[in-house]
Amino acid sequence: MSHDPSVARREVEITNEYGLHLGPAAKFVKLASRFQSEIRVHHDGKVINGKSILDLTLLAAECGTRLDLEALGPDAVAAIEALAKLVMAQFREGEDAAAREAPP
């Protein structure tokens, strides 16, 4: 019987116009925090905590930047799938703009 936690990895590309700025970083952290697994983001030789908004914003990941996402824990596969979908959906930034422009 193995006690090794699951590990999942996936490469993603930042495709939203302004990159991984504060808004997208906050969404990433909020989603990552829902999972038990440890979330790591690898970029340019650095490994940062994917549940830390400060760490994510310090990456200064612009549009076109490739990041390697890694999760370690019991829900690693689900975490990586959810986070990759968020990145591929450009952090759903268009939804935020539509909500701000909608009449009350």
Stockholm file with secondary structure:
# STOCKHOLM 1.0

chainA/1-104         MSHDPSVARREVEITNEYGLHLGPAAKFVKLASRFQSEIRVHHDGKVINGKSILDLTLLAAECGTRLDLEALGPDAVAAIEALAKLVMAQFREGEDAAAREAPP
#=GR chainA/1-104 SS CCCCCCEEEEEEECCSTTCSCHHHHHHHHHHHTTSSSEEEEEETTEEEETTCHHHHHHTCCCTTCEEEEEEESTTHHHHHHHHHHHHHTGGGHHHHHHHHHSCC
#=GC SS_cons         CCCCCCEEEEEEECCSTTCSCHHHHHHHHHHHTTSSSEEEEEETTEEEETTCHHHHHHTCCCTTCEEEEEEESTTHHHHHHHHHHHHHTGGGHHHHHHHHHSCC
//
